[in-house]
Amino acid sequence: MQFQVRQDGVGVVTVQGSLDSSRAVSFRKALLEALDSAGTIEIDLSAVESVGILSVQLICSAIRTARKVDKEVRLSGNPSPALDKAMEECGYQDIRQCG
């Protein structure tokens, strides 16, 4: 998992591999750092192989928190099928519904 702020000021959280409960703490930390450091946050999950429900909840929480403080969270790249499956399991058709 990696977080960086690009030259254009966008904070990017990049995740590869599994995004399950064992990585939830580090994912949460990266999201909080991104929210503190940038006005726009991109989450790149294109290389994620599996996504747990807790991670979906963290993404939704980040979206809601960002809206409250006039920031934006968005997904970049093509979300992996694993994210689509996890979102469906949580009852969402689209990530925008969780905000």
A tleap script that builds the chain and sets N, CA, C and O, in Angstrom:
source leaprc.protein.ff14SB
mol = sequence {
  NMET GLN PHE GLN VAL ARG GLN ASP GLY VAL
  GLY VAL VAL THR VAL GLN GLY SER LEU ASP
  SER SER ARG ALA VAL SER PHE ARG LYS ALA
  LEU LEU GLU ALA LEU ASP SER ALA GLY THR
  ILE GLU ILE ASP LEU SER ALA VAL GLU SER
  VAL GLY ILE LEU SER VAL GLN LEU ILE CYS
  SER ALA ILE ARG THR ALA ARG LYS VAL ASP
  LYS GLU VAL ARG LEU SER GLY ASN PRO SER
  PRO ALA LEU ASP LYS ALA MET GLU GLU CYS
  GLY TYR GLN ASP ILE ARG GLN CYS CGLY
}
set mol.1.N position { 0.849 -1.164 0.000 }
set mol.1.CA position { 0.000 0.000 0.000 }
set mol.1.C position { 0.897 1.230 0.000 }
set mol.1.O position { 1.904 1.290 0.705 }
set mol.2.N position { 0.507 2.196 -0.800 }
set mol.2.CA position { 1.344 3.371 -0.962 }
set mol.2.C position { 0.470 4.612 -0.988 }
set mol.2.O position { -0.614 4.602 -1.571 }
set mol.3.N position { 0.940 5.683 -0.357 }
set mol.3.CA position { 0.272 6.976 -0.421 }
set mol.3.C position { 1.288 8.009 -0.864 }
set mol.3.O position { 2.421 8.040 -0.384 }
set mol.4.N position { 0.861 8.855 -1.791 }
set mol.4.CA position { 1.711 9.960 -2.219 }
set mol.4.C position { 0.837 11.122 -2.658 }
set mol.4.O position { -0.314 10.934 -3.051 }
set mol.5.N position { 1.390 12.316 -2.588 }
set mol.5.CA position { 0.708 13.495 -3.099 }
set mol.5.C position { 1.405 13.876 -4.394 }
set mol.5.O position { 2.604 14.157 -4.412 }
set mol.6.N position { 0.635 13.881 -5.480 }
set mol.6.CA position { 1.192 14.258 -6.782 }
set mol.6.C position { 1.451 15.756 -6.839 }
set mol.6.O position { 1.024 16.502 -5.958 }
set mol.7.N position { 2.151 16.191 -7.878 }
set mol.7.CA position { 2.465 17.614 -8.046 }
set mol.7.C position { 1.209 18.460 -8.197 }
set mol.7.O position { 1.215 19.644 -7.858 }
set mol.8.N position { 0.126 17.860 -8.705 }
set mol.8.CA position { -1.117 18.625 -8.862 }
set mol.8.C position { -1.915 18.692 -7.561 }
set mol.8.O position { -3.020 19.234 -7.539 }
set mol.9.N position { -1.363 18.146 -6.477 }
set mol.9.CA position { -1.996 18.236 -5.172 }
set mol.9.C position { -2.974 17.125 -4.848 }
set mol.9.O position { -3.562 17.120 -3.767 }
set mol.10.N position { -3.162 16.183 -5.761 }
set mol.10.CA position { -4.060 15.056 -5.524 }
set mol.10.C position { -3.333 13.988 -4.719 }
set mol.10.O position { -2.216 13.595 -5.059 }
set mol.11.N position { -3.965 13.526 -3.663 }
set mol.11.CA position { -3.415 12.436 -2.867 }
set mol.11.C position { -3.841 11.108 -3.456 }
set mol.11.O position { -5.026 10.898 -3.717 }
set mol.12.N position { -2.900 10.215 -3.669 }
set mol.12.CA position { -3.192 8.932 -4.303 }
set mol.12.C position { -2.837 7.798 -3.344 }
set mol.12.O position { -1.702 7.686 -2.880 }
set mol.13.N position { -3.833 6.963 -3.060 }
set mol.13.CA position { -3.634 5.751 -2.271 }
set mol.13.C position { -3.685 4.591 -3.251 }
set mol.13.O position { -4.713 4.357 -3.886 }
set mol.14.N position { -2.580 3.862 -3.378 }
set mol.14.CA position { -2.497 2.741 -4.312 }
set mol.14.C position { -2.399 1.448 -3.523 }
set mol.14.O position { -1.565 1.304 -2.629 }
set mol.15.N position { -3.272 0.507 -3.874 }
set mol.15.CA position { -3.309 -0.778 -3.172 }
set mol.15.C position { -3.157 -1.891 -4.196 }
set mol.15.O position { -3.762 -1.857 -5.267 }
set mol.16.N position { -2.343 -2.873 -3.851 }
set mol.16.CA position { -2.166 -4.057 -4.703 }
set mol.16.C position { -2.382 -5.298 -3.856 }
set mol.16.O position { -2.190 -5.278 -2.640 }
set mol.17.N position { -2.779 -6.369 -4.508 }
set mol.17.CA position { -2.957 -7.639 -3.812 }
set mol.17.C position { -4.283 -7.708 -3.086 }
set mol.17.O position { -5.324 -7.342 -3.632 }
set mol.18.N position { -4.240 -8.173 -1.867 }
set mol.18.CA position { -5.447 -8.379 -1.077 }
set mol.18.C position { -5.724 -7.167 -0.195 }
set mol.18.O position { -4.810 -6.594 0.398 }
set mol.19.N position { -6.979 -6.790 -0.118 }
set mol.19.CA position { -7.395 -5.706 0.770 }
set mol.19.C position { -8.433 -6.277 1.725 }
set mol.19.O position { -9.619 -5.955 1.657 }
set mol.20.N position { -7.948 -7.130 2.612 }
set mol.20.CA position { -8.830 -7.803 3.560 }
set mol.20.C position { -8.638 -7.228 4.959 }
set mol.20.O position { -7.949 -6.223 5.135 }
set mol.21.N position { -9.244 -7.861 5.939 }
set mol.21.CA position { -9.207 -7.327 7.303 }
set mol.21.C position { -7.786 -7.234 7.866 }
set mol.21.O position { -7.521 -6.400 8.732 }
set mol.22.N position { -6.877 -8.073 7.387 }
set mol.22.CA position { -5.504 -8.021 7.890 }
set mol.22.C position { -4.771 -6.749 7.447 }
set mol.22.O position { -3.764 -6.375 8.049 }
set mol.23.N position { -5.264 -6.093 6.410 }
set mol.23.CA position { -4.630 -4.865 5.912 }
set mol.23.C position { -5.484 -3.626 6.181 }
set mol.23.O position { -5.142 -2.524 5.753 }
set mol.24.N position { -6.595 -3.816 6.890 }
set mol.24.CA position { -7.537 -2.715 7.121 }
set mol.24.C position { -6.907 -1.567 7.900 }
set mol.24.O position { -7.168 -0.403 7.595 }
set mol.25.N position { -6.086 -1.870 8.895 }
set mol.25.CA position { -5.476 -0.810 9.706 }
set mol.25.C position { -4.558 0.055 8.847 }
set mol.25.O position { -4.608 1.281 8.933 }
set mol.26.N position { -3.728 -0.564 8.027 }
set mol.26.CA position { -2.820 0.224 7.188 }
set mol.26.C position { -3.593 0.970 6.093 }
set mol.26.O position { -3.201 2.071 5.706 }
set mol.27.N position { -4.680 0.384 5.594 }
set mol.27.CA position { -5.515 1.062 4.599 }
set mol.27.C position { -6.180 2.285 5.229 }
set mol.27.O position { -6.210 3.360 4.630 }
set mol.28.N position { -6.709 2.118 6.429 }
set mol.28.CA position { -7.338 3.235 7.146 }
set mol.28.C position { -6.322 4.349 7.379 }
set mol.28.O position { -6.627 5.526 7.182 }
set mol.29.N position { -5.123 3.979 7.796 }
set mol.29.CA position { -4.071 4.972 8.042 }
set mol.29.C position { -3.745 5.744 6.761 }
set mol.29.O position { -3.598 6.966 6.796 }
set mol.30.N position { -3.634 5.047 5.644 }
set mol.30.CA position { -3.340 5.701 4.363 }
set mol.30.C position { -4.472 6.644 3.962 }
set mol.30.O position { -4.220 7.747 3.476 }
set mol.31.N position { -5.720 6.213 4.164 }
set mol.31.CA position { -6.859 7.074 3.829 }
set mol.31.C position { -6.885 8.323 4.705 }
set mol.31.O position { -7.139 9.420 4.207 }
set mol.32.N position { -6.626 8.172 5.999 }
set mol.32.CA position { -6.608 9.328 6.899 }
set mol.32.C position { -5.485 10.296 6.542 }
set mol.32.O position { -5.672 11.512 6.567 }
set mol.33.N position { -4.326 9.753 6.214 }
set mol.33.CA position { -3.208 10.597 5.800 }
set mol.33.C position { -3.563 11.367 4.529 }
set mol.33.O position { -3.252 12.550 4.399 }
set mol.34.N position { -4.212 10.683 3.605 }
set mol.34.CA position { -4.627 11.324 2.360 }
set mol.34.C position { -5.637 12.436 2.628 }
set mol.34.O position { -5.528 13.522 2.059 }
set mol.35.N position { -6.614 12.174 3.488 }
set mol.35.CA position { -7.618 13.181 3.810 }
set mol.35.C position { -6.998 14.399 4.498 }
set mol.35.O position { -7.458 15.525 4.305 }
set mol.36.N position { -5.968 14.175 5.290 }
set mol.36.CA position { -5.287 15.282 5.968 }
set mol.36.C position { -4.398 16.088 5.021 }
set mol.36.O position { -4.153 17.271 5.260 }
set mol.37.N position { -3.915 15.458 3.953 }
set mol.37.CA position { -2.882 16.065 3.110 }
set mol.37.C position { -3.367 16.652 1.793 }
set mol.37.O position { -2.654 17.446 1.179 }
set mol.38.N position { -4.557 16.282 1.347 }
set mol.38.CA position { -4.975 16.689 0.001 }
set mol.38.C position { -6.467 17.008 -0.041 }
set mol.38.O position { -7.248 16.513 0.772 }
set mol.39.N position { -6.839 17.834 -0.991 }
set mol.39.CA position { -8.249 18.179 -1.185 }
set mol.39.C position { -8.987 17.146 -1.999 }
set mol.39.O position { -10.195 16.963 -1.847 }
set mol.40.N position { -8.253 16.471 -2.866 }
set mol.40.CA position { -8.818 15.393 -3.678 }
set mol.40.C position { -7.987 14.150 -3.438 }
set mol.40.O position { -6.757 14.190 -3.454 }
set mol.41.N position { -8.685 13.042 -3.213 }
set mol.41.CA position { -8.016 11.769 -2.949 }
set mol.41.C position { -8.461 10.764 -3.994 }
set mol.41.O position { -9.656 10.571 -4.218 }
set mol.42.N position { -7.501 10.133 -4.624 }
set mol.42.CA position { -7.786 9.043 -5.559 }
set mol.42.C position { -7.361 7.738 -4.904 }
set mol.42.O position { -6.276 7.636 -4.331 }
set mol.43.N position { -8.222 6.757 -4.998 }
set mol.43.CA position { -7.903 5.424 -4.504 }
set mol.43.C position { -7.773 4.520 -5.720 }
set mol.43.O position { -8.735 4.322 -6.462 }
set mol.44.N position { -6.591 3.977 -5.919 }
set mol.44.CA position { -6.327 3.102 -7.059 }
set mol.44.C position { -6.383 1.653 -6.583 }
set mol.44.O position { -5.474 1.170 -5.909 }
set mol.45.N position { -7.459 0.977 -6.945 }
set mol.45.CA position { -7.654 -0.424 -6.581 }
set mol.45.C position { -7.607 -1.328 -7.808 }
set mol.45.O position { -8.097 -2.457 -7.769 }
set mol.46.N position { -7.022 -0.839 -8.887 }
set mol.46.CA position { -7.028 -1.603 -10.135 }
set mol.46.C position { -6.234 -2.904 -10.045 }
set mol.46.O position { -6.489 -3.836 -10.807 }
set mol.47.N position { -5.270 -2.978 -9.116 }
set mol.47.CA position { -4.449 -4.186 -8.981 }
set mol.47.C position { -4.827 -5.009 -7.745 }
set mol.47.O position { -4.041 -5.836 -7.283 }
set mol.48.N position { -6.019 -4.783 -7.219 }
set mol.48.CA position { -6.470 -5.516 -6.035 }
set mol.48.C position { -7.094 -6.839 -6.468 }
set mol.48.O position { -7.911 -6.886 -7.387 }
set mol.49.N position { -6.695 -7.906 -5.790 }
set mol.49.CA position { -7.187 -9.244 -6.116 }
set mol.49.C position { -8.397 -9.644 -5.284 }
set mol.49.O position { -9.234 -10.422 -5.742 }
set mol.50.N position { -8.497 -9.118 -4.064 }
set mol.50.CA position { -9.659 -9.393 -3.222 }
set mol.50.C position { -9.904 -8.201 -2.308 }
set mol.50.O position { -8.972 -7.516 -1.887 }
set mol.51.N position { -11.179 -7.969 -2.010 }
set mol.51.CA position { -11.568 -6.842 -1.176 }
set mol.51.C position { -12.557 -7.347 -0.135 }
set mol.51.O position { -13.555 -7.985 -0.468 }
set mol.52.N position { -12.270 -7.055 1.125 }
set mol.52.CA position { -13.169 -7.436 2.199 }
set mol.52.C position { -14.212 -6.364 2.461 }
set mol.52.O position { -14.055 -5.210 2.061 }
set mol.53.N position { -15.263 -6.758 3.129 }
set mol.53.CA position { -16.360 -5.843 3.427 }
set mol.53.C position { -15.874 -4.678 4.301 }
set mol.53.O position { -16.331 -3.548 4.129 }
set mol.54.N position { -14.968 -4.941 5.221 }
set mol.54.CA position { -14.431 -3.874 6.062 }
set mol.54.C position { -13.757 -2.797 5.220 }
set mol.54.O position { -13.864 -1.612 5.535 }
set mol.55.N position { -13.079 -3.186 4.174 }
set mol.55.CA position { -12.419 -2.215 3.300 }
set mol.55.C position { -13.436 -1.373 2.538 }
set mol.55.O position { -13.220 -0.180 2.323 }
set mol.56.N position { -14.538 -1.986 2.131 }
set mol.56.CA position { -15.618 -1.225 1.492 }
set mol.56.C position { -16.152 -0.188 2.479 }
set mol.56.O position { -16.395 0.961 2.108 }
set mol.57.N position { -16.333 -0.594 3.725 }
set mol.57.CA position { -16.813 0.332 4.747 }
set mol.57.C position { -15.827 1.481 4.950 }
set mol.57.O position { -16.246 2.622 5.146 }
set mol.58.N position { -14.527 1.198 4.904 }
set mol.58.CA position { -13.526 2.257 5.044 }
set mol.58.C position { -13.579 3.237 3.876 }
set mol.58.O position { -13.452 4.446 4.073 }
set mol.59.N position { -13.764 2.725 2.670 }
set mol.59.CA position { -13.883 3.595 1.496 }
set mol.59.C position { -15.111 4.489 1.635 }
set mol.59.O position { -15.043 5.693 1.387 }
set mol.60.N position { -16.227 3.896 2.029 }
set mol.60.CA position { -17.461 4.671 2.197 }
set mol.60.C position { -17.305 5.724 3.288 }
set mol.60.O position { -17.783 6.848 3.139 }
set mol.61.N position { -16.644 5.368 4.372 }
set mol.61.CA position { -16.400 6.318 5.448 }
set mol.61.C position { -15.524 7.474 4.966 }
set mol.61.O position { -15.776 8.629 5.308 }
set mol.62.N position { -14.505 7.167 4.181 }
set mol.62.CA position { -13.634 8.211 3.631 }
set mol.62.C position { -14.420 9.147 2.724 }
set mol.62.O position { -14.208 10.360 2.754 }
set mol.63.N position { -15.319 8.601 1.921 }
set mol.63.CA position { -16.148 9.427 1.030 }
set mol.63.C position { -17.036 10.355 1.852 }
set mol.63.O position { -17.131 11.546 1.554 }
set mol.64.N position { -17.686 9.821 2.881 }
set mol.64.CA position { -18.562 10.642 3.722 }
set mol.64.C position { -17.769 11.718 4.468 }
set mol.64.O position { -18.203 12.867 4.550 }
set mol.65.N position { -16.616 11.348 5.007 }
set mol.65.CA position { -15.774 12.309 5.723 }
set mol.65.C position { -15.307 13.414 4.791 }
set mol.65.O position { -15.333 14.590 5.153 }
set mol.66.N position { -14.884 13.042 3.606 }
set mol.66.CA position { -14.415 14.036 2.636 }
set mol.66.C position { -15.517 15.033 2.292 }
set mol.66.O position { -15.271 16.237 2.222 }
set mol.67.N position { -16.720 14.534 2.079 }
set mol.67.CA position { -17.827 15.445 1.741 }
set mol.67.C position { -18.103 16.443 2.856 }
set mol.67.O position { -18.437 17.598 2.591 }
set mol.68.N position { -17.965 16.004 4.089 }
set mol.68.CA position { -18.228 16.894 5.230 }
set mol.68.C position { -17.232 18.044 5.301 }
set mol.68.O position { -17.558 19.120 5.801 }
set mol.69.N position { -16.025 17.820 4.805 }
set mol.69.CA position { -14.982 18.850 4.879 }
set mol.69.C position { -14.643 19.413 3.495 }
set mol.69.O position { -13.555 19.946 3.277 }
set mol.70.N position { -15.593 19.286 2.568 }
set mol.70.CA position { -15.458 19.868 1.229 }
set mol.70.C position { -14.280 19.314 0.443 }
set mol.70.O position { -13.590 20.051 -0.261 }
set mol.71.N position { -14.054 18.014 0.568 }
set mol.71.CA position { -13.020 17.331 -0.199 }
set mol.71.C position { -13.676 16.260 -1.059 }
set mol.71.O position { -14.881 16.028 -0.961 }
set mol.72.N position { -12.885 15.614 -1.895 }
set mol.72.CA position { -13.421 14.600 -2.795 }
set mol.72.C position { -12.581 13.334 -2.722 }
set mol.72.O position { -11.351 13.381 -2.689 }
set mol.73.N position { -13.277 12.200 -2.698 }
set mol.73.CA position { -12.623 10.892 -2.817 }
set mol.73.C position { -13.178 10.237 -4.067 }
set mol.73.O position { -14.390 10.194 -4.279 }
set mol.74.N position { -12.280 9.731 -4.886 }
set mol.74.CA position { -12.720 9.051 -6.110 }
set mol.74.C position { -11.806 7.865 -6.379 }
set mol.74.O position { -10.675 7.800 -5.898 }
set mol.75.N position { -12.329 6.936 -7.156 }
set mol.75.CA position { -11.526 5.793 -7.582 }
set mol.75.C position { -10.831 6.157 -8.876 }
set mol.75.O position { -11.410 6.834 -9.726 }
set mol.76.N position { -9.598 5.716 -9.033 }
set mol.76.CA position { -8.876 5.967 -10.273 }
set mol.76.C position { -8.638 4.644 -10.982 }
set mol.76.O position { -8.699 3.576 -10.373 }
set mol.77.N position { -8.368 4.731 -12.261 }
set mol.77.CA position { -8.143 3.520 -13.040 }
set mol.77.C position { -9.416 2.704 -13.165 }
set mol.77.O position { -10.510 3.200 -12.899 }
set mol.78.N position { -9.272 1.483 -13.561 }
set mol.78.CA position { -10.403 0.570 -13.671 }
set mol.78.C position { -10.474 -0.273 -12.409 }
set mol.78.O position { -9.596 -1.101 -12.167 }
set mol.79.N position { -11.520 -0.070 -11.597 }
set mol.79.CA position { -11.633 -0.876 -10.377 }
set mol.79.C position { -11.646 -2.365 -10.717 }
set mol.79.O position { -12.202 -2.785 -11.731 }
set mol.80.N position { -11.036 -3.129 -9.865 }
set mol.80.CA position { -10.948 -4.563 -10.098 }
set mol.80.C position { -12.303 -5.226 -9.907 }
set mol.80.O position { -13.153 -4.695 -9.192 }
set mol.81.N position { -12.518 -6.370 -10.530 }
set mol.81.CA position { -13.753 -7.128 -10.312 }
set mol.81.C position { -13.958 -7.478 -8.834 }
set mol.81.O position { -15.091 -7.639 -8.382 }
set mol.82.N position { -12.858 -7.594 -8.089 }
set mol.82.CA position { -12.967 -7.894 -6.658 }
set mol.82.C position { -13.700 -6.771 -5.925 }
set mol.82.O position { -14.490 -7.043 -5.021 }
set mol.83.N position { -13.453 -5.522 -6.300 }
set mol.83.CA position { -14.160 -4.405 -5.670 }
set mol.83.C position { -15.638 -4.459 -6.027 }
set mol.83.O position { -16.494 -4.281 -5.161 }
set mol.84.N position { -15.940 -4.704 -7.294 }
set mol.84.CA position { -17.341 -4.806 -7.713 }
set mol.84.C position { -18.077 -5.873 -6.916 }
set mol.84.O position { -19.210 -5.663 -6.482 }
set mol.85.N position { -17.435 -7.005 -6.727 }
set mol.85.CA position { -18.049 -8.103 -5.971 }
set mol.85.C position { -18.289 -7.700 -4.519 }
set mol.85.O position { -19.369 -7.943 -3.980 }
set mol.86.N position { -17.301 -7.092 -3.889 }
set mol.86.CA position { -17.444 -6.670 -2.492 }
set mol.86.C position { -18.525 -5.603 -2.349 }
set mol.86.O position { -19.299 -5.630 -1.392 }
set mol.87.N position { -18.584 -4.666 -3.290 }
set mol.87.CA position { -19.618 -3.633 -3.252 }
set mol.87.C position { -21.004 -4.264 -3.346 }
set mol.87.O position { -21.922 -3.878 -2.623 }
set mol.88.N position { -21.143 -5.228 -4.233 }
set mol.88.CA position { -22.427 -5.915 -4.398 }
set mol.88.C position { -22.815 -6.646 -3.116 }
set mol.88.O position { -23.982 -6.638 -2.723 }
set mol.89.N position { -21.840 -7.278 -2.464 }
set mol.89.CA position { -22.107 -7.975 -1.211 }
set mol.89.C position { -22.576 -7.019 -0.125 }
set mol.89.O position { -23.309 -7.412 0.783 }
set mol.90.N position { -22.149 -5.761 -0.221 }
set mol.90.CA position { -22.568 -4.740 0.749 }
set mol.90.C position { -23.877 -4.061 0.349 }
set mol.90.O position { -24.393 -3.216 1.080 }
set mol.91.N position { -24.404 -4.433 -0.807 }
set mol.91.CA position { -25.676 -3.867 -1.257 }
set mol.91.C position { -25.552 -2.612 -2.096 }
set mol.91.O position { -26.544 -1.912 -2.302 }
set mol.92.N position { -24.358 -2.310 -2.586 }
set mol.92.CA position { -24.145 -1.122 -3.414 }
set mol.92.C position { -23.960 -1.532 -4.858 }
set mol.92.O position { -23.275 -2.511 -5.154 }
set mol.93.N position { -24.576 -0.776 -5.757 }
set mol.93.CA position { -24.361 -0.981 -7.181 }
set mol.93.C position { -23.130 -0.207 -7.647 }
set mol.93.O position { -22.471 -0.577 -8.619 }
set mol.94.N position { -22.839 0.871 -6.932 }
set mol.94.CA position { -21.787 1.799 -7.347 }
set mol.94.C position { -21.182 2.424 -6.097 }
set mol.94.O position { -21.877 2.619 -5.100 }
set mol.95.N position { -19.905 2.734 -6.145 }
set mol.95.CA position { -19.205 3.314 -4.996 }
set mol.95.C position { -19.827 4.655 -4.591 }
set mol.95.O position { -19.774 5.028 -3.419 }
set mol.96.N position { -20.405 5.370 -5.532 }
set mol.96.CA position { -21.011 6.677 -5.209 }
set mol.96.C position { -22.224 6.534 -4.309 }
set mol.96.O position { -22.603 7.502 -3.651 }
set mol.97.N position { -22.841 5.377 -4.255 }
set mol.97.CA position { -24.016 5.164 -3.423 }
set mol.97.C position { -23.681 5.145 -1.939 }
set mol.97.O position { -24.569 5.365 -1.115 }
set mol.98.N position { -22.464 4.895 -1.582 }
set mol.98.CA position { -22.142 4.728 -0.160 }
set mol.98.C position { -21.875 6.041 0.539 }
set mol.98.O position { -21.653 6.051 1.750 }
set mol.99.N position { -21.888 7.130 -0.167 }
set mol.99.CA position { -21.614 8.406 0.464 }
set mol.99.C position { -22.859 9.044 0.925 }
set mol.99.O position { -22.821 10.139 1.487 }
savepdb mol mol.pdb
quit
